[in-house]
Amino acid sequence: MRELRNAFAGCALAVGALAVGAIWSPAFAAPVPALAFDDAEPAEAAEAASELVERFAAWLIASRDNQGLPFAIVDKIGARVFVFDADGRPLGSAPVLIGSAPGDHTAPGVGELALGSIAPEARTTAAGRFRATFGPAKGEVAEVLWLDYDTALSLHPVISGNQKQRRLQRLASPTPLDNRITYGCINVPAAFYDEVVRPAFAGAAAVVYVLPEERELEEVFADFRWNADAEPVDVAVAKRAPDEPGEKAPSDLSRQLGF
């Protein structure tokens, strides 16, 4: 088992209620824009996808790059995640919160740093193809979907203990411009995590594709090829009752959350 770390470096599980003063400084906070409403839960939003997402999904399904595994596509520009089953059928979509700093890279050594030690410019959500699996994490969220354990990159339910960050309001906002607030991890609405992510990825592994915002797709996904003649995939999904959560795969991953 890996040695427990003192920080959940690079992750969005920043700033819990137990030790905010110890790891948080206003100097590190992303600016909080004026939002139109203060809903306690994310509002219903159109599950719209950009043409980039639709065409990427078309290539992914046609090429079977997911290798028979369920998968998700994270659109950083649009601040949304789209979840699919192993056959490419859309299961759901939701807004996301991502790293406060733009960029498709991972800062060297960020996985070894305490949260408060991560420079603002290092708080990026890395782009790439990740073989993801559920694993434990100490703190307010007992289990997360690990994309890259070594760099502490995961997808997990939003934590809203720090009211100043207004994470629920950011998720509910109709614009993606205020969705940058995390240390790098991907936050999703808690209900979406429980009702879509958990049952969809209940097997041993899944694949998560984080689309770039600065680099070209071909730079990040070497096998990707545009096909102008192919029909884009409709990633919208009709509202339906959520599946029952399946058995979670065992994992010996463990990391100390930096609260």
C-alpha positions in Angstrom: 0.0 0.0 0.0 1.2 3.4 -0.8 2.4 5.6 2.0 -0.2 8.1 3.1 0.5 11.7 2.1 -0.2 14.7 4.2 -1.9 16.5 1.3 -4.3 15.6 -1.5 -2.1 17.7 -3.8 -3.6 19.1 -7.0 -7.1 18.0 -6.0 -10.3 19.9 -5.9 -11.0 18.6 -2.4 -9.4 21.8 -1.2 -10.4 23.8 1.8 -12.6 21.6 4.0 -14.2 22.8 7.2 -11.7 21.4 9.6 -8.6 23.3 8.8 -9.3 26.1 6.5 -7.1 28.5 8.2 -4.1 26.1 8.1 -4.1 25.6 4.3 -6.1 28.4 2.7 -5.1 32.0 2.0 -7.3 34.5 0.2 -4.3 35.1 -2.0 -4.8 31.7 -3.5 -8.5 32.0 -4.1 -9.9 32.3 -7.6 -12.0 35.4 -8.0 -15.7 34.9 -7.3 -17.8 36.6 -9.9 -21.3 37.9 -9.2 -23.7 35.1 -9.9 -27.3 35.5 -10.9 -28.7 33.2 -8.2 -27.7 31.3 -5.1 -29.5 27.9 -5.6 -28.5 25.3 -3.1 -28.3 22.6 -5.8 -27.2 22.9 -9.4 -30.0 24.0 -11.7 -31.3 21.9 -14.5 -29.3 22.7 -17.6 -29.4 21.8 -21.2 -27.1 18.9 -21.8 -25.5 20.6 -24.7 -22.2 19.6 -26.2 -19.9 21.4 -28.5 -19.2 20.0 -32.0 -15.7 19.2 -30.7 -17.2 16.9 -28.0 -19.6 15.3 -30.5 -16.9 14.6 -33.1 -14.4 13.4 -30.5 -17.1 11.0 -29.3 -17.7 9.8 -32.8 -14.0 9.0 -33.4 -13.7 7.3 -30.0 -16.7 5.0 -30.5 -15.7 4.2 -34.1 -12.1 3.4 -33.2 -13.1 1.6 -30.0 -10.4 3.5 -28.2 -12.2 2.8 -24.9 -11.4 -0.9 -25.3 -14.8 -2.1 -24.2 -14.9 0.0 -21.0 -17.4 2.6 -20.0 -16.0 6.1 -20.5 -16.4 9.8 -19.8 -15.4 12.9 -21.8 -14.6 16.0 -19.8 -14.9 19.2 -21.8 -12.9 21.8 -20.0 -13.9 24.7 -22.3 -17.6 24.0 -21.8 -17.1 22.8 -18.2 -19.1 19.7 -18.6 -18.7 15.9 -18.4 -20.4 13.3 -20.6 -20.7 9.7 -19.4 -21.1 6.7 -21.7 -21.5 3.0 -21.3 -19.0 0.6 -22.9 -21.0 0.6 -26.2 -21.0 4.3 -26.5 -24.5 5.0 -25.3 -24.8 8.3 -23.4 -25.8 7.9 -19.8 -25.7 11.5 -18.6 -24.1 14.8 -18.5 -23.4 17.4 -15.8 -21.5 20.6 -15.2 -18.0 20.3 -13.7 -15.6 22.5 -11.7 -12.0 22.3 -12.8 -8.6 23.7 -12.0 -8.4 27.4 -11.4 -5.4 27.8 -13.7 -5.7 27.2 -17.5 -3.4 24.6 -19.0 -3.3 21.0 -20.2 -0.1 20.0 -18.3 0.6 18.7 -14.8 3.2 20.8 -12.9 6.2 18.7 -11.9 6.0 17.3 -8.4 2.5 18.6 -7.8 1.4 15.2 -6.4 3.8 15.5 -3.6 2.8 19.0 -2.4 0.4 20.0 0.4 -2.5 21.9 -1.0 -1.4 25.3 0.4 2.0 24.9 -1.2 0.6 24.5 -4.8 1.3 27.7 -6.7 -1.8 29.3 -8.4 -0.3 28.7 -11.9 0.1 24.9 -11.0 -3.6 24.4 -10.4 -4.3 22.9 -13.8 -6.6 20.0 -14.8 -4.4 17.9 -17.0 -5.6 16.8 -20.4 -5.3 13.2 -21.6 -6.6 9.7 -21.6 -6.8 8.2 -18.2 -7.5 4.6 -17.1 -9.6 5.4 -14.0 -10.7 3.3 -11.0 -12.4 4.0 -7.7 -10.2 4.2 -4.7 -10.3 5.5 -1.1 -9.3 8.9 -0.1 -9.3 10.2 3.5 -11.4 13.2 4.3 -15.0 14.2 3.6 -15.2 12.0 0.5 -14.4 8.4 1.4 -14.0 7.3 -2.2 -13.1 9.1 -5.5 -12.6 8.1 -9.1 -8.8 8.3 -9.5 -7.6 9.4 -12.9 -4.0 9.6 -12.0 -3.0 8.7 -8.5 0.6 9.9 -8.7 -0.4 13.4 -9.6 -3.5 13.3 -7.3 -6.0 13.9 -10.1 -9.5 12.6 -9.5 -13.1 13.1 -10.2 -15.4 13.3 -7.2 -18.5 15.0 -5.7 -18.3 18.7 -5.1 -17.4 19.7 -1.5 -19.0 22.9 -0.5 -17.7 23.4 3.0 -16.0 26.7 2.2 -19.0 29.0 1.5 -16.8 31.7 0.1 -15.9 29.6 -2.9 -19.6 29.2 -3.8 -19.0 25.9 -5.5 -22.7 24.9 -5.7 -23.5 28.3 -7.2 -20.7 28.0 -9.7 -22.0 24.6 -10.8 -25.5 26.0 -11.2 -24.4 29.1 -13.1 -25.4 29.0 -16.8 -21.9 30.0 -17.9 -18.6 28.0 -17.7 -16.6 31.1 -17.0 -16.9 30.7 -13.2 -16.2 27.0 -13.1 -12.5 27.3 -12.4 -11.9 27.0 -8.7 -10.3 23.7 -7.8 -6.7 22.7 -7.3 -6.9 20.5 -10.4 -9.4 17.8 -9.7 -12.8 17.5 -11.4 -15.9 18.3 -9.2 -19.3 17.1 -10.2 -22.7 17.4 -8.5 -23.1 14.9 -5.7 -26.3 13.5 -7.2 -24.7 13.0 -10.6 -21.8 11.2 -9.0 -24.1 8.8 -7.1 -26.7 8.3 -9.8 -24.5 8.2 -13.0 -20.8 7.9 -12.3 -20.9 5.2 -9.6 -23.2 2.8 -11.4 -21.6 3.4 -14.8 -18.1 2.8 -13.6 -18.9 0.1 -11.0 -16.6 -2.4 -12.8 -12.8 -2.7 -12.4 -11.9 0.2 -14.6 -13.1 3.0 -16.9 -11.6 5.5 -19.2 -11.8 9.2 -18.8 -10.8 11.6 -21.6 -10.0 15.1 -20.6 -10.1 17.3 -23.7 -7.4 20.0 -24.0 -8.0 23.7 -23.9 -4.7 25.0 -25.2 -3.1 22.1 -27.1 -4.4 20.4 -30.3 -6.4 17.2 -29.9 -3.8 15.4 -32.0 -1.1 16.4 -29.6 -2.9 14.9 -26.6 -4.5 11.9 -28.4 -2.0 10.6 -30.9 -4.5 8.3 -32.6 -7.2 10.9 -33.0 -8.2 11.8 -36.6 -10.8 14.2 -37.8 -13.4 12.8 -40.1 -15.3 15.6 -41.7 -17.7 13.2 -43.4 -18.6 11.3 -40.2 -21.9 12.2 -38.4 -21.2 13.7 -35.0 -22.5 11.6 -32.1 -25.6 12.9 -30.3 -24.4 12.8 -26.7 -27.7 13.9 -25.2 -29.5 11.4 -23.1 -33.2 11.2 -22.2 -34.1 11.5 -18.5 -34.4 8.1 -16.9 -34.3 6.5 -13.5 -30.7 5.9 -12.4 -29.3 2.4 -12.4 -28.7 0.7 -9.1 -25.1 1.2 -8.0 -23.0 -1.9 -8.6 -20.3 -3.5 -6.5 -17.2 -1.3 -6.2 -13.9 -2.7 -7.3 -11.5 -3.3 -4.4 -8.5 -0.9 -4.4 -5.5 -0.4 -2.2 -5.1 3.2 -3.2 -5.1 5.6 -0.3 -4.2 9.3 0.0 -4.6 11.8 2.9 -6.9 14.7 2.1 -5.5 18.1 2.8 -8.2 19.5 5.1 
